[in-house]
Amino acid sequence: MKELIEYIARSVVNAPDQVVVTEEQTADGTLLKLQVAPDDKGRVIGRQGRVAQAMRTLLRVSAARSGNKAKVELEII
């Protein structure tokens, strides 16, 4: 799942070398933290949050298909 978010973020931003995705295990499930260049935050979030919401939806679908019952969250730093 980390690779999926990293691939999508690198495709959207102007500075793909500054994309960093970290994965943390929490009590609720998995937390993915996405860090991009300050100028690219708007591109990752999208108009009215559509790109960020699409990435979160893809994460949930990917987790469900892999049989992961735990909660998966995406945080944009």
C-alpha positions as CSV (number, residue, x, y, z in Angstrom):
1,M,0.0,0.0,0.0
2,K,2.9,2.3,0.7
3,E,4.1,1.8,-2.9
4,L,0.7,2.6,-4.3
5,I,0.6,6.0,-2.5
6,E,4.2,6.8,-3.4
7,Y,3.4,6.0,-7.1
8,I,0.3,8.2,-7.2
9,A,2.0,11.1,-5.4
10,R,5.1,11.0,-7.6
11,S,2.8,11.1,-10.7
12,V,1.0,14.2,-9.5
13,V,3.7,16.5,-8.0
14,N,6.3,18.6,-9.7
15,A,9.2,17.4,-7.5
16,P,8.8,13.6,-7.3
17,D,12.2,13.2,-5.6
18,Q,10.8,14.9,-2.5
19,V,8.0,12.5,-2.0
20,V,8.4,10.5,1.2
21,V,5.9,7.9,2.5
22,T,6.3,6.4,5.9
23,E,4.2,3.6,7.3
24,E,3.4,3.2,11.0
25,Q,1.5,0.5,12.8
26,T,-1.0,1.9,15.3
27,A,-3.6,0.2,17.6
28,D,-6.3,0.9,15.1
29,G,-4.4,-0.3,12.0
30,T,-1.9,1.3,9.6
31,L,-1.1,5.0,9.3
32,L,0.6,6.2,6.1
33,K,2.2,9.6,6.3
34,L,2.8,11.4,2.9
35,Q,5.3,14.2,2.8
36,V,5.8,16.3,-0.3
37,A,7.4,19.6,-1.1
38,P,5.5,22.7,0.2
39,D,4.7,23.8,-3.3
40,D,3.2,20.4,-4.2
41,K,0.8,20.1,-1.2
42,G,-2.0,21.7,-3.2
43,R,-1.5,19.2,-6.1
44,V,-1.7,16.2,-3.7
45,I,-4.8,17.5,-1.9
46,G,-6.5,18.6,-5.1
47,R,-9.5,20.8,-5.6
48,Q,-11.9,20.4,-2.7
49,G,-9.7,17.5,-1.6
50,R,-10.6,15.2,-4.5
51,V,-7.2,13.8,-5.1
52,A,-6.6,13.1,-1.4
53,Q,-10.0,11.5,-1.1
54,A,-9.3,9.3,-4.2
55,M,-6.0,8.1,-2.7
56,R,-7.8,7.3,0.6
57,T,-10.4,5.3,-1.3
58,L,-7.8,3.4,-3.2
59,L,-6.1,2.5,0.1
60,R,-9.3,1.2,1.5
61,V,-10.0,-0.9,-1.6
62,S,-6.4,-2.2,-1.7
63,A,-6.6,-3.2,2.0
64,A,-9.9,-4.9,1.5
65,R,-8.6,-6.9,-1.5
66,S,-5.5,-8.0,0.4
67,G,-7.7,-9.4,3.2
68,N,-6.5,-6.7,5.7
69,K,-9.4,-6.1,8.1
70,A,-7.5,-3.3,10.0
71,K,-8.1,0.4,9.3
72,V,-5.8,2.2,6.9
73,E,-5.4,5.9,7.1
74,L,-3.5,8.5,5.0
75,E,-2.2,11.6,6.6
76,I,-0.7,14.4,4.4
77,I,2.1,16.3,6.2
